[in-house]
Amino acid sequence: MTRVLITGATGFIGSHLARACLARGDEVSIVARPQSSLARLADVSTQITVHRLTLTDTAKLRDCLADTCPEVIFHAGAQTRFTEEKDLTDLSDSVNANLNGLIALLSAAATSAQPPRAFVRTGSIAEYGDIETPYIETAREAPRNAYGASVLAGTQFMAMAGPRLPFQAVTARLALTYGPDQSRDFLIPHLIDSFLNGRPITIQRPHDRRDLIHIDDVTRGLLMIAENPKAVGPVVNLCTGQAETMRYVTQTLAVLMDADHDLLSYSDISDPAVVLAGNPTRIHAALGWSPKTPLYEGLERTVQWVRQSATQPIKQRQGT
């Protein structure tokens, strides 16, 4: 049994990670913002300890670490979308949301009476931005937006501070993660919801390609990193290395849901395809991790979960 503390556990990735830790017998505590809903964790709420606080509330954060004495911290909390503003306030907003909390958590963990042995943070392939693919960990990044830049800043701050920390700290740069219980703001759940409700769909860039990874492969990878963080170094890609077109993803979902193909349309874009794909060589060589869920199977399981959850009370739903 490992004492685990998870930030962002009320979100998509964090809630799946909490279940994965519970499934292997860990003692799980989570940090949740005062206004966050625990709906995703309703079915396991009696098995976890919840600490309501913001990471920048240093007094409460230090009390939380003193109470939980985590051996492993998973930092999965991040804001992924920022509206571009003329006055550039989206830049400061992204720093407040994604960098300041990370630094506060690192500081509290480093100075606690019993520091953790591992600190694993979820980053993103959005950190790489407009550079050659597949992305490798040693590449010079060029993020496209405030989200990518703020997450990259956190990666670099954490790597810089690494020699000063009394624990191993790793950023796992995740490919585009999908699976059960993801917000409809993201592409795959949005497409599934549209097909279920008979709404027309227009894919703006059907030729673009994305490295899509199932949530079960992500949680398995994060747990493996936490067991041997030194092996992967301060930054490691957690991705499939494969990138299917958006046309393929949409058509596959239409087939799986027996949807009316007349609902589908595609924009005629002549621009070169935008490819987002990582290289998983480092994590495979260091830990033997490789994805186990093919895209078709992962999409099929996601569709099945959506259909099943629609007929169940929320307290019975599970994210895995």
N, C-alpha and C positions, 0 to 999 in steps of 0.2 A: 504493500500500500504506500502511495506517495501523497504527501500533502500538496495540493495544487491550488493555486489562485489564478483565476481567469478574469481578465478585463474584457469588456465587449461581449460577455456571455449571453446577453439578451438579444444579440444579433444573430444573423444566419450562421456564420462560421463559428462564432463563439458558443452558441447553443449546441451545435453538433459536437464540438470539442468537449464540452461539459459532459455530454452523454457518453462519449468515448472514454473519458476518464472514469466516470462512474462504472462503466461496463467492465473495466479491468480492476475495479475495487479501490480506486483512489478516494481520498477524503477531499471533497471539492468545495471550495469557497469561491464566490464571485464578487466582483465589484460592479455595481449597477448605479447609474446616475439616478438621482432622486425621482426624476420624471419618467424613467424607462419602464416599459411594460414587461412583465415576466411571462407573457402569454406563451412564448416559444418553449418555456421551461415548466409549463403548468403540470405536466405529467410526472416530473421529477423534483418538484419544488420541495418535497419533504426530505429529499436526500442531499440537498445543498444548503450551504450557509450563505446568506445574502448580506453584503455590506453596501449600504446606500451612501454614496459619496461621489464627489467629483475628484479627479486625480490631482487637481491643483489645490485642493484643500489639504495642505500638508499635514496638519495636525490629525485629522481624521484618517488620512492615508497611513501615517505612522502607527496609529492605534490599530488599524486593520492588520498591518503586517505583524505587529506584536501579538495580536490575538490569533492569527492563523499560522504564523511561522512556516510559510510555504517553502517546500523544497524545490518546487518548480513554479515559475510565473510564466503564464502565457498572456501576452499583451495582444489581444485581438480587437481592440477598440480603435476605430478610425472613422472619420467622415469622408465619404467618397465623392461627394458632388458639391461643387461651389459654382454659383452663377457668376459669370464674368461681369464685373462692374467697371464703369468708366473711371471711377476714382481709385480702382485697384484694391478696394477693401476686401475683395475675395482672397487676396494674397495674405493679408494679416489674419483674416478669418481662418485660413487653412493652417497658419502657424499656430494660432490659438487652439485649434481643434486637434491637430495631429502631431505637433512637436512639443508644446509646453507640457502636456500631460505625460508624454513619454519621458521627458527629462525629470519631471517630478517623481515618477515611478522609479526610474533608475536611481535617483538620489536616495529615496526612502529605502529601497531594497539594499543599496550599498552600505547604508549607515545603520541598518537594523541590527539588533543584537544577534540574530541568527540569519545571516544572508542566505538566499537560495543558492542552490548549486547550479541552476540553469535558468536563463531568462530567454524565452523564445517569443519573438515578435513577428506578426504577420505583416509583410510588406506586399509589394505588387509589381507585376511586370510593367505597370504604367510608369514606374520609375525610369525605365529605359527610354521610352519615347521614340523620337525620330532618328533611329540608328539602324544599322544593318541587323537583320535577323538570320538565324535564331539568336536570341540574346544570350550572352555569356556573362558571368559574374564580374569579370575584369573589364568589361566594356566601359567606355566613357559615355555616361548617360546624357540624354537631352529631352527631359520631360516636356509634354505638350501643354500641361495645364497646372493649376494650383494644387490639385490633389496629388498628381505625380511628383511635383516639386517638393511639396511638404513631406510626403512619405520618404522621398529620397533624402531630404535633409535629416530626417530622423535616423535613417540608415547610416548616414555618414557621421552624425553625432555619436551614435552608439558604437560604431566601429572605432572612431577616434578615442572614445573613453574606455574601450575594451581593456587595455593594459592597466587601467586604474580601478577596475571593478573586481570585487572579490568573488565573482562568479563568471561563468561562460555566458556570453550574450550573442544571440544569433538572430539575424533578420532572414526569414524565409520569404522570398519573393514569389507570391502565388500567381499562377496563371488565372484566367477568368473562371472562377469557381461557380458551379451550379449544383442544383439538387433540391430535395424536398424542403419546403418552408422558406424558400427565398422570396424576398420582396418582389412584387409585381412591377416595380420600377426597373427591374433588370430584364434583359431581352428574353431569355427562355421562359420564365414564368409569365411574362407579358404575352408571348406568343401562345402559350398553353391556354391562358385565360381568354384570349381573343377567340381561339378556335372553339373553346367550350361554349362561348356565348354568341358564336356566329357573327363576330364583328370582322369587317374587312381589314386586311393587313397589307401594307405596302412596305417592302424592304428597300430602303433607300440605297444601300450599297451591297447588293447581293454577292459581288465578287470578292469582297473583303474576307480575310481569313483570320480565324481566332483560335488560339490554344485554349481549349475548354477542358477543365479538369473536374471530376466528380468530387463532391464534398467528402465522401468516404476515403478517397485517396489522399485528400488534403489532411484530414485528421490523423490518418495513419502516419503520414510523413511528419507531421508536427510532433507526434508522440515519439517517433524514432529519433528526431533531432534532439528532443529534450533528454533522451537517454544517453546520447553521445554528442553533445554540442561541439566539443573540441574537434571532432573529426571533420566537420563541414566548414569550419571557419566562420568569420563574422557575417558572411552573406552567402546564401545558397538559393538557387532556383528550385521551386517546387511546381513542376509543370509536366506536361506529357511529351512535349517536343513535336507534337502534331498540330496542324492548323487546318480545319475544314472551312469551306466557304459558308457564308451566311445563307446562301441559297440551299445548300445541302442540309443545314440544320433546320431551316424552315420546312423544307419538303419532307424531311424525316419525321418531324413532329406532326405534319399534316397526315402522313400515312399512319403513324401510330394512333392518332386520334380519329382516324376515318373521317377527316374533315373535308368539307366542300372546297375543292381546289379553286373554284371560282372566287373564293374569298381572298386569294393570293394575287398580288401583283408586285412587279419589280421595276424600280426606276432604271432608266437606261443611262448608266454612268460610264463615261469613256475614260475617266481618270484611272491611273494605275491603282491596283488593289493595295489596300493598307493591310499589312500582315503583322499580327501580334503573336509571336511564338518564342518560347524560351528553350534553352538547351538544358536537359536534366542530367548531363554527364556527371557533374560533380556529386550530386546526392546519390546517384546510382553507384559510383565508384566508392564513395565513403561509407555508405550505409546499406547498400544493396537494395535501396528503394526503387521501385518502378511502378507506374500506374497499373492497376488491376481491372479497372472498369472501362471497357471500350465505350466510345461515345454513344453508339446506338443503344447499348444496354443501359447506360446511365440516363439517357433521355427516356427510355421506356420505363424505367423505375420511377423517374420523376413524374411522368404522366400518371402512372398507377397510384402514386401517393396522392396526387391532387384529386383524383377521382374518389379515392377511398376517404380522404379527409373531409371531402364535401358532405359525406353521410355520417360523420362522427362528431360528437361533442368535442369541443376544443380540449378538454382535460384528458381525452383519450388519445389525442394525436401525438405522434412521435416524429421527430425530424430525421430518423435514420431507419 
